Amino acid sequence: MNEETHVNHGLAIMMKAALTFLVLWIVLSAIYNVSFVHSTIIGIVLLLVSYVAGDLMILPKMGNMAATTGDLILGFLIIWGGLLLFGYNNSLGEALLTGVVIAIGEYFFHAWLLKTQYTNMHV
């Protein structure tokens, strides 16, 4: 049986979106004065890429720590790249801090996914 057969993708994406956008808006927009629009665009890209790569591919096969580590790396790179693309040239620290905060939240999100959504998993 496919691991994804019991996943409510709508609920999972909504929860992940709440986590991702809340962190981006607070850390990047409120603390570091990144445009709300830029934070939102970066968040959309991060949400879609990390859900497919981390939550659908890595998490069911390799577990929470691998998926969280992947989300940290992916989050940092997407946030940093997005900030550079939008002209925030000295943004390494901001991207790293935001990536770490998102990764901490992702650890708990993954635990919830494994417990409630991947019901036929033995991880």
N, C-alpha and C positions, 0 to 999 in steps of 0.2 A: 504494500500500500504506500502511496506517495505521502511524504511527511506533511505536505501542504493541504491535504484534503480537509482538515478541520480548521484551517486558519481563516478567521474573519478579517480579510485584508482591509476592509473599510475601517473597522474599529482600530486595527493595528496602525494604519497610516494616520488616522486622526490623533491617536495617542502620541505617535512619534512626531507628528507635526506640531502638536502642542509643546512638547519638550524642546524641539529644535528651534521653533520660532521664538518661544519665550526666552531661551538662553541667548539667541542671537540679538533679539531686540534689547534685552537688558544689558548684556555685556558690550556688544558692539555699538548699538545706537545710543543707549542711555549713558554708558560710562565713557566710551571712546569717540562719541560724536560721529559715528558712521551714519550716513543717510539711511533713514528707515526703508526707503525703496531699495537701496543697495543691499541692506541686510536681508530683506525679504527675497530678493532675487537669488542671493547666495543660499538662503535657506531652502528655496524650492529645488535648486540643483542638488544640494546636500541631501535633502529628504529623499528625492527620487533615486539618486545613485546609491546612497547608503542603505535604503530599504531593499533594493534589489540585491546588491552585493553582500551586505552584512546580514540582513535578517532573513533573506530567502535562500542565499547560497551558502554562506559560511556558518551561520548559527546552527542550522539543523545537522550539518555534517561534522563540525569541529567543536561546537559548544560555545558557551558564554564568553569565556576569556579570549578565545581567538576572535570572536565577532566584535567584542569590545575593543580589543587591540586594533583590529582592522578599522573600526569606526573612528578610533582616535587618529590613526594615520590618515585615513581618507578625509575625515573632518578637517584636520589641520591643513592638508594640502588644498582642499576645495575652498576653505575659508581664506587661506593666505593667497591662493591664486585669484580668487574673486576680488579680494581687497586690492591686490596689485592691478588687476584689470580695470578696476574703477578708480585708480589713481591714488590709493592709500599706500604710498611707497615704504613707509617705515612701520609695517604692520605685523612683523614676525611675532612679537610678544602677544599682541592682541589675538592673532590666529591661534597661537599655542594655548593661551588661557581659555579661549572659547572652545577649542577642540577638547581640552581636558574636562571642562565642565560638562560638555555634551556627552563625552565618553562615560563619565560617572553616572549620568542619568541613563545612558544606554545600557549599562550593566544591569540596572534594575528593570528596565524595559525588556531586556532579553530574558531575564528570570521570569517575568510575567508571561512572555510569549511561550517559553518552554513549558511552563506550568499549565497554562490555560488554553493555548492555541495549538501547539504541537502535541496533541493528545496521545499520539501513538509513538512518541519518541522515547528512547531509552538512553538519554544522555546523562 
